[in-house]
Amino acid sequence: MASYPLGKHADLQLNVYNLFDEDYVASINKSGYRYNPGVPLSALMTLNVKF
């Protein structure tokens, strides 16, 4: 996560997920037949406004 203030009432935030784009298993059900793969390389940019 990186954040940059834009002024007194706003800032910009950048979140990066799975920076090295590695394959991994996020979860497995009890019997092991199904699994949820991890999130691929992705980013989310957010503008936070305070008032």
mmCIF file as Biopython writes it, N, C-alpha, C and O atoms, coordinates in Angstrom:
data_model
#
loop_
_atom_site.group_PDB
_atom_site.id
_atom_site.type_symbol
_atom_site.label_atom_id
_atom_site.label_alt_id
_atom_site.label_comp_id
_atom_site.label_asym_id
_atom_site.label_entity_id
_atom_site.label_seq_id
_atom_site.pdbx_PDB_ins_code
_atom_site.Cartn_x
_atom_site.Cartn_y
_atom_site.Cartn_z
_atom_site.occupancy
_atom_site.B_iso_or_equiv
_atom_site.auth_seq_id
_atom_site.auth_asym_id
_atom_site.pdbx_PDB_model_num
ATOM 1   N N  . MET A ? 1  ? 0.841   -1.163  0.000   1.0 0.0 1  A 1 
ATOM 2   C CA . MET A ? 1  ? 0.000   0.000   0.000   1.0 0.0 1  A 1 
ATOM 3   C C  . MET A ? 1  ? 0.890   1.231   0.000   1.0 0.0 1  A 1 
ATOM 4   O O  . MET A ? 1  ? 1.867   1.309   0.744   1.0 0.0 1  A 1 
ATOM 5   N N  . ALA A ? 2  ? 0.543   2.173   -0.831  1.0 0.0 2  A 1 
ATOM 6   C CA . ALA A ? 2  ? 1.207   3.473   -0.860  1.0 0.0 2  A 1 
ATOM 7   C C  . ALA A ? 2  ? 0.122   4.534   -0.865  1.0 0.0 2  A 1 
ATOM 8   O O  . ALA A ? 2  ? -0.915  4.377   -1.508  1.0 0.0 2  A 1 
ATOM 9   N N  . SER A ? 3  ? 0.373   5.620   -0.139  1.0 0.0 3  A 1 
ATOM 10  C CA . SER A ? 3  ? -0.610  6.683   -0.035  1.0 0.0 3  A 1 
ATOM 11  C C  . SER A ? 3  ? 0.062   8.018   -0.338  1.0 0.0 3  A 1 
ATOM 12  O O  . SER A ? 3  ? 1.224   8.235   0.006   1.0 0.0 3  A 1 
ATOM 13  N N  . TYR A ? 4  ? -0.691  8.914   -0.992  1.0 0.0 4  A 1 
ATOM 14  C CA . TYR A ? 4  ? -0.171  10.235  -1.333  1.0 0.0 4  A 1 
ATOM 15  C C  . TYR A ? 4  ? -1.229  11.278  -0.984  1.0 0.0 4  A 1 
ATOM 16  O O  . TYR A ? 4  ? -2.342  11.229  -1.507  1.0 0.0 4  A 1 
ATOM 17  N N  . PRO A ? 5  ? -0.892  12.221  -0.105  1.0 0.0 5  A 1 
ATOM 18  C CA . PRO A ? 5  ? -1.874  13.259  0.249   1.0 0.0 5  A 1 
ATOM 19  C C  . PRO A ? 5  ? -2.064  14.245  -0.907  1.0 0.0 5  A 1 
ATOM 20  O O  . PRO A ? 5  ? -1.092  14.720  -1.495  1.0 0.0 5  A 1 
ATOM 21  N N  . LEU A ? 6  ? -3.320  14.545  -1.222  1.0 0.0 6  A 1 
ATOM 22  C CA . LEU A ? 6  ? -3.637  15.495  -2.286  1.0 0.0 6  A 1 
ATOM 23  C C  . LEU A ? 6  ? -3.990  16.871  -1.744  1.0 0.0 6  A 1 
ATOM 24  O O  . LEU A ? 6  ? -4.040  17.844  -2.497  1.0 0.0 6  A 1 
ATOM 25  N N  . GLY A ? 7  ? -4.228  16.953  -0.485  1.0 0.0 7  A 1 
ATOM 26  C CA . GLY A ? 7  ? -4.604  18.209  0.149   1.0 0.0 7  A 1 
ATOM 27  C C  . GLY A ? 7  ? -5.077  17.932  1.561   1.0 0.0 7  A 1 
ATOM 28  O O  . GLY A ? 7  ? -4.844  16.856  2.111   1.0 0.0 7  A 1 
ATOM 29  N N  . LYS A ? 8  ? -5.749  18.922  2.144   1.0 0.0 8  A 1 
ATOM 30  C CA . LYS A ? 8  ? -6.210  18.793  3.522   1.0 0.0 8  A 1 
ATOM 31  C C  . LYS A ? 8  ? -7.293  17.733  3.684   1.0 0.0 8  A 1 
ATOM 32  O O  . LYS A ? 8  ? -7.397  17.119  4.746   1.0 0.0 8  A 1 
ATOM 33  N N  . HIS A ? 9  ? -8.099  17.509  2.652   1.0 0.0 9  A 1 
ATOM 34  C CA . HIS A ? 9  ? -9.259  16.622  2.777   1.0 0.0 9  A 1 
ATOM 35  C C  . HIS A ? 9  ? -9.259  15.419  1.831   1.0 0.0 9  A 1 
ATOM 36  O O  . HIS A ? 9  ? -10.267 14.719  1.731   1.0 0.0 9  A 1 
ATOM 37  N N  . ALA A ? 10 ? -8.152  15.168  1.140   1.0 0.0 10 A 1 
ATOM 38  C CA . ALA A ? 10 ? -8.152  14.052  0.193   1.0 0.0 10 A 1 
ATOM 39  C C  . ALA A ? 10 ? -6.771  13.412  0.104   1.0 0.0 10 A 1 
ATOM 40  O O  . ALA A ? 10 ? -5.749  14.084  0.251   1.0 0.0 10 A 1 
ATOM 41  N N  . ASP A ? 11 ? -6.757  12.123  -0.135  1.0 0.0 11 A 1 
ATOM 42  C CA . ASP A ? 11 ? -5.510  11.419  -0.418  1.0 0.0 11 A 1 
ATOM 43  C C  . ASP A ? 11 ? -5.791  10.281  -1.399  1.0 0.0 11 A 1 
ATOM 44  O O  . ASP A ? 11 ? -6.914  9.789   -1.510  1.0 0.0 11 A 1 
ATOM 45  N N  . LEU A ? 12 ? -4.755  9.890   -2.089  1.0 0.0 12 A 1 
ATOM 46  C CA . LEU A ? 12 ? -4.825  8.842   -3.102  1.0 0.0 12 A 1 
ATOM 47  C C  . LEU A ? 12 ? -4.092  7.631   -2.551  1.0 0.0 12 A 1 
ATOM 48  O O  . LEU A ? 12 ? -2.993  7.758   -2.013  1.0 0.0 12 A 1 
ATOM 49  N N  . GLN A ? 13 ? -4.698  6.453   -2.684  1.0 0.0 13 A 1 
ATOM 50  C CA . GLN A ? 13 ? -4.118  5.224   -2.135  1.0 0.0 13 A 1 
ATOM 51  C C  . GLN A ? 13 ? -4.019  4.182   -3.230  1.0 0.0 13 A 1 
ATOM 52  O O  . GLN A ? 13 ? -4.948  4.015   -4.020  1.0 0.0 13 A 1 
ATOM 53  N N  . LEU A ? 14 ? -2.886  3.474   -3.280  1.0 0.0 14 A 1 
ATOM 54  C CA . LEU A ? 14 ? -2.669  2.406   -4.249  1.0 0.0 14 A 1 
ATOM 55  C C  . LEU A ? 14 ? -2.333  1.126   -3.499  1.0 0.0 14 A 1 
ATOM 56  O O  . LEU A ? 14 ? -1.380  1.084   -2.721  1.0 0.0 14 A 1 
ATOM 57  N N  . ASN A ? 15 ? -3.123  0.079   -3.739  1.0 0.0 15 A 1 
ATOM 58  C CA . ASN A ? 15 ? -2.875  -1.247  -3.174  1.0 0.0 15 A 1 
ATOM 59  C C  . ASN A ? 15 ? -2.516  -2.186  -4.319  1.0 0.0 15 A 1 
ATOM 60  O O  . ASN A ? 15 ? -3.196  -2.205  -5.345  1.0 0.0 15 A 1 
ATOM 61  N N  . VAL A ? 16 ? -1.445  -2.969  -4.146  1.0 0.0 16 A 1 
ATOM 62  C CA . VAL A ? 16 ? -1.024  -3.960  -5.135  1.0 0.0 16 A 1 
ATOM 63  C C  . VAL A ? 16 ? -1.103  -5.332  -4.478  1.0 0.0 16 A 1 
ATOM 64  O O  . VAL A ? 16 ? -0.584  -5.532  -3.380  1.0 0.0 16 A 1 
ATOM 65  N N  . TYR A ? 17 ? -1.752  -6.273  -5.152  1.0 0.0 17 A 1 
ATOM 66  C CA . TYR A ? 17 ? -1.926  -7.623  -4.641  1.0 0.0 17 A 1 
ATOM 67  C C  . TYR A ? 17 ? -1.117  -8.603  -5.474  1.0 0.0 17 A 1 
ATOM 68  O O  . TYR A ? 17 ? -1.091  -8.498  -6.701  1.0 0.0 17 A 1 
ATOM 69  N N  . ASN A ? 18 ? -0.452  -9.561  -4.821  1.0 0.0 18 A 1 
ATOM 70  C CA . ASN A ? 18 ? 0.362   -10.593 -5.457  1.0 0.0 18 A 1 
ATOM 71  C C  . ASN A ? 18 ? 1.384   -9.953  -6.397  1.0 0.0 18 A 1 
ATOM 72  O O  . ASN A ? 18 ? 1.392   -10.210 -7.600  1.0 0.0 18 A 1 
ATOM 73  N N  . LEU A ? 19 ? 2.231   -9.129  -5.827  1.0 0.0 19 A 1 
ATOM 74  C CA . LEU A ? 19 ? 3.205   -8.326  -6.571  1.0 0.0 19 A 1 
ATOM 75  C C  . LEU A ? 19 ? 4.075   -9.152  -7.513  1.0 0.0 19 A 1 
ATOM 76  O O  . LEU A ? 19 ? 4.410   -8.679  -8.599  1.0 0.0 19 A 1 
ATOM 77  N N  . PHE A ? 20 ? 4.450   -10.371 -7.131  1.0 0.0 20 A 1 
ATOM 78  C CA . PHE A ? 20 ? 5.318   -11.197 -7.962  1.0 0.0 20 A 1 
ATOM 79  C C  . PHE A ? 20 ? 4.546   -12.205 -8.805  1.0 0.0 20 A 1 
ATOM 80  O O  . PHE A ? 20 ? 5.149   -13.075 -9.434  1.0 0.0 20 A 1 
ATOM 81  N N  . ASP A ? 21 ? 3.224   -12.098 -8.825  1.0 0.0 21 A 1 
ATOM 82  C CA . ASP A ? 21 ? 2.332   -12.916 -9.656  1.0 0.0 21 A 1 
ATOM 83  C C  . ASP A ? 21 ? 2.595   -14.416 -9.496  1.0 0.0 21 A 1 
ATOM 84  O O  . ASP A ? 21 ? 2.669   -15.151 -10.481 1.0 0.0 21 A 1 
ATOM 85  N N  . GLU A ? 22 ? 2.734   -14.854 -8.255  1.0 0.0 22 A 1 
ATOM 86  C CA . GLU A ? 22 ? 2.959   -16.269 -7.977  1.0 0.0 22 A 1 
ATOM 87  C C  . GLU A ? 22 ? 1.632   -17.005 -7.837  1.0 0.0 22 A 1 
ATOM 88  O O  . GLU A ? 22 ? 0.645   -16.442 -7.363  1.0 0.0 22 A 1 
ATOM 89  N N  . ASP A ? 23 ? 1.619   -18.267 -8.253  1.0 0.0 23 A 1 
ATOM 90  C CA . ASP A ? 23 ? 0.431   -19.104 -8.100  1.0 0.0 23 A 1 
ATOM 91  C C  . ASP A ? 23 ? 0.425   -19.686 -6.691  1.0 0.0 23 A 1 
ATOM 92  O O  . ASP A ? 23 ? 1.441   -20.193 -6.216  1.0 0.0 23 A 1 
ATOM 93  N N  . TYR A ? 24 ? -0.729  -19.608 -6.027  1.0 0.0 24 A 1 
ATOM 94  C CA . TYR A ? 24 ? -0.859  -20.187 -4.696  1.0 0.0 24 A 1 
ATOM 95  C C  . TYR A ? 24 ? -2.312  -20.556 -4.450  1.0 0.0 24 A 1 
ATOM 96  O O  . TYR A ? 24 ? -3.210  -20.077 -5.143  1.0 0.0 24 A 1 
ATOM 97  N N  . VAL A ? 25 ? -2.533  -21.398 -3.476  1.0 0.0 25 A 1 
ATOM 98  C CA . VAL A ? 25 ? -3.879  -21.838 -3.116  1.0 0.0 25 A 1 
ATOM 99  C C  . VAL A ? 25 ? -4.337  -21.013 -1.922  1.0 0.0 25 A 1 
ATOM 100 O O  . VAL A ? 25 ? -3.691  -21.020 -0.875  1.0 0.0 25 A 1 
ATOM 101 N N  . ALA A ? 26 ? -5.447  -20.304 -2.077  1.0 0.0 26 A 1 
ATOM 102 C CA . ALA A ? 26 ? -5.971  -19.464 -0.997  1.0 0.0 26 A 1 
ATOM 103 C C  . ALA A ? 26 ? -6.698  -20.306 0.051   1.0 0.0 26 A 1 
ATOM 104 O O  . ALA A ? 26 ? -6.581  -20.039 1.247   1.0 0.0 26 A 1 
ATOM 105 N N  . SER A ? 27 ? -7.445  -21.316 -0.386  1.0 0.0 27 A 1 
ATOM 106 C CA . SER A ? 27 ? -8.154  -22.186 0.554   1.0 0.0 27 A 1 
ATOM 107 C C  . SER A ? 27 ? -8.519  -23.503 -0.125  1.0 0.0 27 A 1 
ATOM 108 O O  . SER A ? 27 ? -8.642  -23.588 -1.347  1.0 0.0 27 A 1 
ATOM 109 N N  . ILE A ? 28 ? -8.690  -24.530 0.716   1.0 0.0 28 A 1 
ATOM 110 C CA . ILE A ? 28 ? -9.097  -25.860 0.252   1.0 0.0 28 A 1 
ATOM 111 C C  . ILE A ? 28 ? -10.266 -26.299 1.125   1.0 0.0 28 A 1 
ATOM 112 O O  . ILE A ? 28 ? -10.263 -26.063 2.333   1.0 0.0 28 A 1 
ATOM 113 N N  . ASN A ? 29 ? -11.284 -26.948 0.507   1.0 0.0 29 A 1 
ATOM 114 C CA . ASN A ? 29 ? -12.393 -27.424 1.323   1.0 0.0 29 A 1 
ATOM 115 C C  . ASN A ? 29 ? -11.959 -28.649 2.129   1.0 0.0 29 A 1 
ATOM 116 O O  . ASN A ? 29 ? -10.850 -29.148 1.942   1.0 0.0 29 A 1 
ATOM 117 N N  . LYS A ? 30 ? -12.811 -29.130 3.013   1.0 0.0 30 A 1 
ATOM 118 C CA . LYS A ? 30 ? -12.442 -30.198 3.952   1.0 0.0 30 A 1 
ATOM 119 C C  . LYS A ? 30 ? -12.028 -31.493 3.275   1.0 0.0 30 A 1 
ATOM 120 O O  . LYS A ? 30 ? -11.119 -32.167 3.760   1.0 0.0 30 A 1 
ATOM 121 N N  . SER A ? 31 ? -12.664 -31.863 2.175   1.0 0.0 31 A 1 
ATOM 122 C CA . SER A ? 31 ? -12.313 -33.134 1.538   1.0 0.0 31 A 1 
ATOM 123 C C  . SER A ? 31 ? -11.154 -32.987 0.549   1.0 0.0 31 A 1 
ATOM 124 O O  . SER A ? 31 ? -10.602 -33.990 0.097   1.0 0.0 31 A 1 
ATOM 125 N N  . GLY A ? 32 ? -10.779 -31.755 0.211   1.0 0.0 32 A 1 
ATOM 126 C CA . GLY A ? 32 ? -9.636  -31.527 -0.662  1.0 0.0 32 A 1 
ATOM 127 C C  . GLY A ? 32 ? -9.933  -31.612 -2.146  1.0 0.0 32 A 1 
ATOM 128 O O  . GLY A ? 32 ? -9.008  -31.525 -2.954  1.0 0.0 32 A 1 
ATOM 129 N N  . TYR A ? 33 ? -11.200 -31.781 -2.537  1.0 0.0 33 A 1 
ATOM 130 C CA . TYR A ? 33 ? -11.527 -31.906 -3.958  1.0 0.0 33 A 1 
ATOM 131 C C  . TYR A ? 33 ? -11.622 -30.564 -4.671  1.0 0.0 33 A 1 
ATOM 132 O O  . TYR A ? 33 ? -11.422 -30.484 -5.883  1.0 0.0 33 A 1 
ATOM 133 N N  . ARG A ? 34 ? -11.925 -29.520 -3.927  1.0 0.0 34 A 1 
ATOM 134 C CA . ARG A ? 34 ? -12.039 -28.197 -4.532  1.0 0.0 34 A 1 
ATOM 135 C C  . ARG A ? 34 ? -11.108 -27.234 -3.810  1.0 0.0 34 A 1 
ATOM 136 O O  . ARG A ? 34 ? -10.893 -27.344 -2.603  1.0 0.0 34 A 1 
ATOM 137 N N  . TYR A ? 35 ? -10.564 -26.298 -4.560  1.0 0.0 35 A 1 
ATOM 138 C CA . TYR A ? 35 ? -9.712  -25.286 -3.946  1.0 0.0 35 A 1 
ATOM 139 C C  . TYR A ? 35 ? -9.980  -23.939 -4.607  1.0 0.0 35 A 1 
ATOM 140 O O  . TYR A ? 35 ? -10.492 -23.871 -5.725  1.0 0.0 35 A 1 
ATOM 141 N N  . ASN A ? 36 ? -9.632  -22.885 -3.910  1.0 0.0 36 A 1 
ATOM 142 C CA . ASN A ? 36 ? -9.750  -21.536 -4.442  1.0 0.0 36 A 1 
ATOM 143 C C  . ASN A ? 36 ? -8.345  -21.013 -4.717  1.0 0.0 36 A 1 
ATOM 144 O O  . ASN A ? 36 ? -7.539  -20.889 -3.794  1.0 0.0 36 A 1 
ATOM 145 N N  . PRO A ? 37 ? -8.046  -20.707 -5.970  1.0 0.0 37 A 1 
ATOM 146 C CA . PRO A ? 37 ? -6.713  -20.172 -6.259  1.0 0.0 37 A 1 
ATOM 147 C C  . PRO A ? 37 ? -6.574  -18.757 -5.698  1.0 0.0 37 A 1 
ATOM 148 O O  . PRO A ? 37 ? -7.565  -18.062 -5.473  1.0 0.0 37 A 1 
ATOM 149 N N  . GLY A ? 38 ? -5.339  -18.350 -5.480  1.0 0.0 38 A 1 
ATOM 150 C CA . GLY A ? 38 ? -5.071  -17.007 -4.972  1.0 0.0 38 A 1 
ATOM 151 C C  . GLY A ? 38 ? -5.326  -15.946 -6.030  1.0 0.0 38 A 1 
ATOM 152 O O  . GLY A ? 38 ? -5.488  -16.251 -7.211  1.0 0.0 38 A 1 
ATOM 153 N N  . VAL A ? 39 ? -5.358  -14.727 -5.598  1.0 0.0 39 A 1 
ATOM 154 C CA . VAL A ? 39 ? -5.613  -13.583 -6.474  1.0 0.0 39 A 1 
ATOM 155 C C  . VAL A ? 39 ? -4.403  -13.380 -7.398  1.0 0.0 39 A 1 
ATOM 156 O O  . VAL A ? 39 ? -3.265  -13.416 -6.930  1.0 0.0 39 A 1 
ATOM 157 N N  . PRO A ? 40 ? -4.633  -13.169 -8.697  1.0 0.0 40 A 1 
ATOM 158 C CA . PRO A ? 40 ? -3.501  -12.876 -9.591  1.0 0.0 40 A 1 
ATOM 159 C C  . PRO A ? 40 ? -2.991  -11.453 -9.354  1.0 0.0 40 A 1 
ATOM 160 O O  . PRO A ? 40 ? -3.559  -10.707 -8.556  1.0 0.0 40 A 1 
ATOM 161 N N  . LEU A ? 41 ? -1.936  -11.092 -10.041 1.0 0.0 41 A 1 
ATOM 162 C CA . LEU A ? 41 ? -1.407  -9.730  -9.945  1.0 0.0 41 A 1 
ATOM 163 C C  . LEU A ? 41 ? -2.517  -8.741  -10.257 1.0 0.0 41 A 1 
ATOM 164 O O  . LEU A ? 41 ? -3.138  -8.815  -11.317 1.0 0.0 41 A 1 
ATOM 165 N N  . SER A ? 42 ? -2.767  -7.818  -9.343  1.0 0.0 42 A 1 
ATOM 166 C CA . SER A ? 42 ? -3.812  -6.815  -9.548  1.0 0.0 42 A 1 
ATOM 167 C C  . SER A ? 42 ? -3.507  -5.596  -8.689  1.0 0.0 42 A 1 
ATOM 168 O O  . SER A ? 42 ? -2.703  -5.655  -7.759  1.0 0.0 42 A 1 
ATOM 169 N N  . ALA A ? 43 ? -4.164  -4.494  -9.021  1.0 0.0 43 A 1 
ATOM 170 C CA . ALA A ? 43 ? -3.971  -3.244  -8.282  1.0 0.0 43 A 1 
ATOM 171 C C  . ALA A ? 43 ? -5.310  -2.553  -8.103  1.0 0.0 43 A 1 
ATOM 172 O O  . ALA A ? 43 ? -6.225  -2.712  -8.911  1.0 0.0 43 A 1 
ATOM 173 N N  . LEU A ? 44 ? -5.405  -1.783  -7.025  1.0 0.0 44 A 1 
ATOM 174 C CA . LEU A ? 44 ? -6.618  -1.032  -6.720  1.0 0.0 44 A 1 
ATOM 175 C C  . LEU A ? 44 ? -6.213  0.373   -6.304  1.0 0.0 44 A 1 
ATOM 176 O O  . LEU A ? 44 ? -5.429  0.550   -5.371  1.0 0.0 44 A 1 
ATOM 177 N N  . MET A ? 45 ? -6.752  1.378   -7.003  1.0 0.0 45 A 1 
ATOM 178 C CA . MET A ? 45 ? -6.469  2.764   -6.651  1.0 0.0 45 A 1 
ATOM 179 C C  . MET A ? 45 ? -7.735  3.382   -6.069  1.0 0.0 45 A 1 
ATOM 180 O O  . MET A ? 45 ? -8.824  3.237   -6.624  1.0 0.0 45 A 1 
ATOM 181 N N  . THR A ? 46 ? -7.574  4.081   -4.931  1.0 0.0 46 A 1 
ATOM 182 C CA . THR A ? 46 ? -8.707  4.636   -4.226  1.0 0.0 46 A 1 
ATOM 183 C C  . THR A ? 46 ? -8.459  6.105   -3.915  1.0 0.0 46 A 1 
ATOM 184 O O  . THR A ? 46 ? -7.350  6.491   -3.546  1.0 0.0 46 A 1 
ATOM 185 N N  . LEU A ? 47 ? -9.490  6.914   -4.066  1.0 0.0 47 A 1 
ATOM 186 C CA . LEU A ? 47 ? -9.449  8.305   -3.641  1.0 0.0 47 A 1 
ATOM 187 C C  . LEU A ? 47 ? -10.226 8.400   -2.336  1.0 0.0 47 A 1 
ATOM 188 O O  . LEU A ? 47 ? -11.428 8.138   -2.311  1.0 0.0 47 A 1 
ATOM 189 N N  . ASN A ? 48 ? -9.553  8.773   -1.257  1.0 0.0 48 A 1 
ATOM 190 C CA . ASN A ? 48 ? -10.190 8.933   0.046   1.0 0.0 48 A 1 
ATOM 191 C C  . ASN A ? 48 ? -10.450 10.398  0.287   1.0 0.0 48 A 1 
ATOM 192 O O  . ASN A ? 48 ? -9.535  11.220  0.226   1.0 0.0 48 A 1 
ATOM 193 N N  . VAL A ? 49 ? -11.718 10.733  0.567   1.0 0.0 49 A 1 
ATOM 194 C CA . VAL A ? 49 ? -12.111 12.110  0.817   1.0 0.0 49 A 1 
ATOM 195 C C  . VAL A ? 49 ? -12.642 12.210  2.229   1.0 0.0 49 A 1 
ATOM 196 O O  . VAL A ? 49 ? -13.493 11.419  2.636   1.0 0.0 49 A 1 
ATOM 197 N N  . LYS A ? 50 ? -12.140 13.184  2.981   1.0 0.0 50 A 1 
ATOM 198 C CA . LYS A ? 50 ? -12.567 13.410  4.365   1.0 0.0 50 A 1 
ATOM 199 C C  . LYS A ? 50 ? -13.310 14.730  4.448   1.0 0.0 50 A 1 
ATOM 200 O O  . LYS A ? 50 ? -12.839 15.753  3.953   1.0 0.0 50 A 1 
ATOM 201 N N  . PHE A ? 51 ? -14.487 14.697  5.085   1.0 0.0 51 A 1 
ATOM 202 C CA . PHE A ? 51 ? -15.242 15.944  5.257   1.0 0.0 51 A 1 
ATOM 203 C C  . PHE A ? 51 ? -15.973 15.921  6.561   1.0 0.0 51 A 1 
ATOM 204 O O  . PHE A ? 51 ? -16.668 16.880  6.896   1.0 0.0 51 A 1 
#
